[in-house]
C-alpha cells in the first residue's frame, strides 16, 4: 500500500474515532469532552473531506420534508458530522456517517491493492517525460524562434516525438497517458 493511501486512511480513521468519541460524549452529556472532540474534528474536516471526495464518498443528499418544499441539498459528510444540528434536523443516524467513513477507508485499501496501481508509477513517469519534453519544446520555440537551425532541430524533435507516441500506441500505453495528461489540459488525439 502506498504511503499516500496509508496517510489518507489514517486521517479518515482519526476523524471517525473522534466522531464516535463525540457521539459517546453527547450521550453521556459530557459537554467539555463533546466540545473538545468537535473542535478536533473541525480542525481536520477539510483534509478528510478532500480524502472522502477523492474516493466518491464525500457527499450525500439531504431532502426537506414535503411540507417545507422538499428541497434537495448536497451535504458534505464531514460538515454534517461536525455540525450536529444538521444531522438532527435531517434525522441522520450517527452510524450512517461512521459507515460512510469506513466505506472510504475500504475504498482506499481496495484501490491500493488493485493491480493497476502497481503500473501507475511507470505510466506517470512516461507521462511526466512527455509533458516535460513538450514544455521544453514550447520554451525553446518561444525564446529562439529566429533561426533556421532551430527550425531544423524542431522538425527532428517533432519526428522523434511522433515516433515515440506511435510506439506508445503500439504497446498500449497511450490510453493511460491520455488520461494522465487530460487534467493538465494537454490532450493527445
C-alpha positions as CSV (number, residue, x, y, z in Angstrom):
1,X,0.0,0.0,0.0
2,X,1.3,3.4,-0.9
3,X,2.3,6.0,1.7
4,X,-0.4,8.4,0.4
5,X,-3.1,5.7,0.8
6,X,-1.9,4.9,4.3
7,X,-2.0,8.6,5.2
8,X,-5.5,9.0,3.8
9,X,-6.7,6.0,5.8
10,X,-5.1,7.3,9.0
11,X,-6.7,10.8,8.5
12,X,-10.2,9.3,7.9
13,X,-9.7,6.9,10.9
14,X,-8.7,9.7,13.2
15,X,-11.8,11.6,12.1
16,X,-14.0,8.5,12.5
17,X,-12.6,7.8,16.0
18,X,-13.2,11.5,17.0
19,X,-16.7,11.3,15.7
20,X,-17.5,8.2,17.7
21,X,-16.0,9.8,20.8
22,X,-18.1,12.9,20.1
23,X,-21.3,10.9,19.9
24,X,-20.5,9.0,23.1
25,X,-19.7,12.3,24.9
26,X,-23.1,13.6,23.7
27,X,-24.9,10.6,25.1
28,X,-23.1,10.9,28.4
29,X,-23.9,14.7,28.4
30,X,-20.2,15.4,28.9
31,X,-20.2,18.9,27.4
32,X,-16.5,19.5,27.8
33,X,-15.4,16.3,26.1
34,X,-18.1,16.8,23.4
35,X,-16.8,20.3,22.6
36,X,-13.1,19.2,22.5
37,X,-13.8,16.4,20.1
38,X,-16.0,18.6,18.0
39,X,-13.1,21.1,17.7
40,X,-10.7,18.2,16.9
41,X,-13.0,17.1,14.1
42,X,-13.4,20.7,12.8
43,X,-9.6,21.1,12.5
44,X,-9.2,18.1,10.2
45,X,-12.6,18.2,8.5
46,X,-11.4,19.9,5.3
47,X,-8.5,17.5,4.7
48,X,-10.7,14.5,5.5
49,X,-13.4,15.8,3.2
50,X,-11.0,16.0,0.3
51,X,-9.9,12.4,1.0
52,X,-13.6,11.3,1.0
53,X,-14.3,13.2,-2.2
54,X,-11.3,11.6,-3.9
55,X,-12.9,8.1,-3.5
56,X,-16.5,9.3,-4.1
57,X,-17.7,9.0,-0.5
58,X,-17.8,12.7,0.4
59,X,-21.3,13.8,-0.4
60,X,-24.9,12.8,0.2
61,X,-28.2,14.5,-0.4
62,X,-30.4,16.0,2.3
63,X,-34.1,16.3,1.4
64,X,-36.5,18.7,3.2
65,X,-39.9,17.4,4.2
66,X,-42.6,18.0,1.5
67,X,-44.3,20.5,3.8
68,X,-41.1,22.6,3.8
69,X,-40.8,22.4,0.0
70,X,-39.0,19.1,-0.5
71,X,-35.8,20.9,-1.5
72,X,-32.6,18.8,-2.1
73,X,-29.3,19.9,-0.7
74,X,-25.9,18.4,-1.3
75,X,-24.1,17.9,2.0
76,X,-20.5,17.1,2.9
77,X,-20.1,14.2,5.2
78,X,-17.6,16.0,7.5
79,X,-19.8,19.1,7.6
80,X,-22.8,17.0,8.8
81,X,-20.6,15.2,11.3
82,X,-19.1,18.4,12.8
83,X,-22.4,20.3,12.9
84,X,-24.6,18.0,14.8
85,X,-27.7,20.3,14.4
86,X,-27.8,19.4,10.7
87,X,-27.7,15.7,11.5
88,X,-30.5,16.1,14.0
89,X,-32.6,18.2,11.6
90,X,-32.5,15.7,8.8
91,X,-32.6,12.7,11.2
92,X,-29.3,11.2,10.2
93,X,-28.2,8.3,12.3
94,X,-24.6,8.6,13.5
95,X,-24.0,5.1,12.3
96,X,-24.6,6.2,8.8
97,X,-21.7,8.7,9.0
98,X,-19.4,6.0,10.6
99,X,-20.4,3.6,7.8
100,X,-19.5,6.2,5.1
101,X,-16.1,6.8,6.7
102,X,-15.5,3.1,6.9
103,X,-16.5,2.7,3.3
104,X,-14.0,5.4,2.3
105,X,-11.2,3.6,4.2
106,X,-12.1,0.3,2.5
107,X,-12.1,2.0,-0.9
108,X,-8.6,3.3,-0.3
109,X,-7.4,-0.2,0.7
110,X,-9.1,-1.7,-2.4
111,X,-7.5,0.8,-4.7
112,X,-4.1,0.4,-3.2
113,X,-4.3,-3.4,-3.8
114,X,-5.6,-3.1,-7.3
115,X,-3.1,-4.5,-9.9
116,X,-3.4,-1.3,-12.0
117,X,-2.0,0.8,-9.1
118,X,1.4,-1.0,-9.5
119,X,1.6,0.2,-13.1
120,X,0.6,3.8,-12.4
121,X,4.1,4.9,-11.4
122,X,5.6,3.8,-14.7
123,X,2.8,5.4,-16.7
124,X,3.1,8.5,-14.7
125,X,6.8,8.6,-15.3
126,X,6.3,8.3,-19.1
127,X,3.6,11.0,-19.0
128,X,5.8,13.2,-17.0
129,X,8.7,12.8,-19.5
130,X,6.3,13.5,-22.4
131,X,4.9,16.6,-20.7
132,X,8.3,17.9,-19.8
133,X,9.5,17.4,-23.3
134,X,6.5,19.3,-24.7
135,X,7.0,22.1,-22.2
136,X,10.7,22.3,-23.1
137,X,9.8,22.4,-26.8
138,X,7.4,25.3,-26.2
139,X,10.0,27.2,-24.2
140,X,12.6,26.7,-26.9
141,X,10.3,27.8,-29.6
142,X,9.3,31.0,-27.7
143,X,12.9,32.0,-27.0
144,X,14.7,31.0,-30.1
145,X,12.2,31.4,-32.9
146,X,14.5,33.4,-35.1
147,X,16.9,30.8,-36.6
148,X,16.5,28.2,-39.3
149,X,18.8,25.9,-37.5
150,X,16.3,25.9,-34.7
151,X,13.6,25.0,-37.2
152,X,15.5,22.0,-38.4
153,X,16.1,20.9,-34.8
154,X,12.4,21.3,-34.1
155,X,11.4,19.2,-37.1
156,X,13.8,16.4,-36.0
157,X,12.5,16.6,-32.4
158,X,8.8,16.5,-33.7
159,X,9.6,13.5,-35.8
160,X,11.1,11.8,-32.8
161,X,8.1,12.6,-30.7
162,X,5.7,11.2,-33.3
163,X,7.8,8.0,-33.5
164,X,7.8,7.8,-29.6
165,X,4.0,8.3,-29.5
166,X,3.5,5.8,-32.2
167,X,5.5,3.2,-30.2
168,X,3.4,4.0,-27.1
169,X,0.3,3.4,-29.2
170,X,1.6,0.0,-30.3
171,X,2.3,-1.2,-26.8
172,X,-1.0,0.1,-25.5
173,X,0.4,2.8,-23.1
174,X,-1.0,5.8,-25.0
175,X,-4.5,5.5,-23.5
176,X,-3.2,5.7,-19.9
177,X,-1.0,8.7,-20.9
178,X,-4.1,10.4,-22.4
179,X,-5.9,10.0,-19.1
180,X,-2.9,11.4,-17.2
181,X,-2.5,14.4,-19.5
182,X,-6.2,15.3,-19.6
183,X,-6.3,17.1,-16.1
184,X,-3.3,19.2,-17.2
185,X,-5.2,20.5,-20.2
186,X,-2.9,18.6,-22.6
187,X,-4.6,16.2,-24.9
188,X,-3.2,13.7,-27.4
189,X,-5.6,12.9,-30.2
